[in-house]
Amino acid sequence: MNNKAVIVEAKRTPIGKVGGMLKDVSPEQLAAHVMKALISECGLSFGQVDEVILGNATGPGGNLARLALLTAGFPVEVPGVTVDRQCGSGLEAVNLAARLIQAGAGEFYVAGGVESTSQAPWKIEKPASLYKGAPRLFTRTRFSPVFRENGTVTAGNACPINDGAAVLLVMSERKARELGLVPVLEFVDAVSAGVDPNLLGIGPVPAVKKLLERQGMTVDEIDLVEFNEAFASQVIASLRELGIPWDKVNVGGGAIALGHPYGASGAILVTRLVTRLVTEMSLHQATWGLATLGIGGGLGLATLFKRYIQDTC
């Protein structure tokens, strides 16, 4: 069996603001919509899929991937699993699908992420005492520091809260060829790393360093980077630490401009790479693409992709 994992196609919804254009669309409907488009436009059938893997962070719990695939019309025989690595959930889903292919456990996965912050359930902490007084209330102006007094993170340089979904066809190279499909990216490797939870934004730094060291590569060899922009400050700090030129990063816009639908954002990074790498690589003969993000709880996730070149042997 050829265990090389490749990305064949990617789809995403528009990204809507919380309470905006997608507020009445449930997360399973968001995911189902792009899954149906992904499968049908590639001339495939739902029953060919080994499993659906979806990331989600703020949903109601349960197995959202299973609910979404049934909503989309997949046969009941197709299983589904939901993963939660907070903001990294969508990228983790893609990584898991690729790892399963590399392990020989399957050959055809739909992987990605979905988030509906508009329909996220309220989660209220149980009070330590039923008779405890109300917390002190205070007000902030529109661009006051959010996390600490005299801090630099404000509503103006942080991502908005959003709804959206993105999914990708992740296959073995052998399966793609069998189905007459042309891959666009090759999954190379992925790593996670931990950092101080109070400095979660620098998570990409050790993750990217670990990934490149394992591959025997340097930052200079990376052609395009998709970096999730939770906050402008964390992106600037991480890029400086890693020595990544700004002109290689989020060249089509990042989460501050486009939005950050938590569980879907990692998959959206890869979706943007699919679009951008195919365009840029055909124009400039670029080869390597990197998707990375910092994650709540003090984590970093980084995944390396390569422009797919068919082996003619």
Secondary structure, DSSP 8 states (H G I E B T S, - for coil): ----EEEEEEEE---EETTSTTTTS-HHHHHHHHHHHHHHHTT--GGG-SEEEEE-SSS-SS-HHHHHHHHHT--TTS-EEEE--GGGHHHHHHHHHHHHHHTTS-SEEEEEEEEESTT--------S-TT----------TTS-SSSTT-S--TTSB---EEEEEEEEEEEHHHHHHTT----EEEEEEEEEE--GGGGGGTHHHHHHHHHHHHT--GGG--EEEE--SBHHHHHHHHHHHT--GGGB-TT--HHHH---HHHHHHHHHHHHHHHHHHHHHHH---EEEEEEEETTTEEEEEEEEE------
